[in-house]
Amino acid sequence: MSLFVSLLFSSIGGVYLIYGKRTYSTAYLVCGALLLAVSYLIDNALALSVAGVAVTAVPHALNRGWL
């Protein structure tokens, strides 16, 4: 289960990196790099899911003006 969650959030991080590079958005670049790093650093599936959802939501919250 941990491998699947790690693969999911690292692929989302890769997409965020590509999108941030194309749109020159630092929020997507930083969150993409964090998602890639978090998927390697955290072994627990539940903790990885919580951290991944939190980091994934940050650029969307910034775009909507919630943060």
C-alpha positions as CSV (number, residue, x, y, z in Angstrom):
1,M,0.0,0.0,0.0
2,S,2.8,2.4,0.8
3,L,4.4,1.8,-2.6
4,F,1.1,2.7,-4.4
5,V,0.6,5.9,-2.3
6,S,4.3,6.9,-2.9
7,L,3.9,6.3,-6.7
8,L,0.7,8.4,-6.7
9,F,2.1,11.4,-4.9
10,S,5.4,11.3,-6.7
11,S,3.6,11.3,-10.1
12,I,1.5,14.3,-9.0
13,G,4.7,16.0,-8.0
14,G,6.2,15.4,-11.4
15,V,3.1,16.9,-13.0
16,Y,3.3,19.9,-10.7
17,L,7.0,20.4,-11.6
18,I,6.2,20.4,-15.3
19,Y,3.2,22.7,-14.9
20,G,5.2,25.1,-12.7
21,K,8.0,25.2,-15.2
22,R,5.7,26.0,-18.1
23,T,3.7,28.6,-16.3
24,Y,6.6,30.1,-14.2
25,S,4.6,29.4,-11.0
26,T,6.9,29.0,-8.0
27,A,4.0,27.5,-5.9
28,Y,3.7,24.5,-8.3
29,L,7.5,24.1,-8.6
30,V,8.0,24.1,-4.8
31,C,5.0,21.8,-4.1
32,G,6.1,19.4,-6.9
33,A,9.6,19.2,-5.4
34,L,8.1,18.7,-1.9
35,L,5.8,15.9,-3.2
36,L,8.8,14.1,-4.7
37,A,10.8,14.5,-1.6
38,V,8.0,13.5,0.8
39,S,7.4,10.3,-1.1
40,Y,11.0,9.2,-0.5
41,L,11.2,10.3,3.1
42,I,8.0,9.0,4.6
43,D,7.5,5.2,4.8
44,N,4.1,5.1,6.6
45,A,1.2,5.1,4.1
46,L,-1.2,7.0,6.3
47,A,1.4,9.7,7.1
48,L,2.3,9.9,3.4
49,S,-1.3,10.3,2.4
50,V,-1.9,13.1,4.9
51,A,1.3,15.0,3.9
52,G,0.6,14.4,0.2
53,V,-2.9,15.7,0.3
54,A,-1.8,18.8,2.3
55,V,1.0,19.7,-0.1
56,T,-1.2,19.0,-3.1
57,A,-3.9,21.4,-1.9
58,V,-1.5,24.3,-1.3
59,P,-1.3,25.6,-4.9
60,H,-5.1,25.4,-5.3
61,A,-5.7,27.2,-2.1
62,L,-3.2,29.9,-3.2
63,N,-5.0,30.3,-6.5
64,R,-8.4,30.7,-4.8
65,G,-7.0,33.2,-2.3
66,W,-7.6,31.0,0.8
67,L,-3.9,31.3,1.9
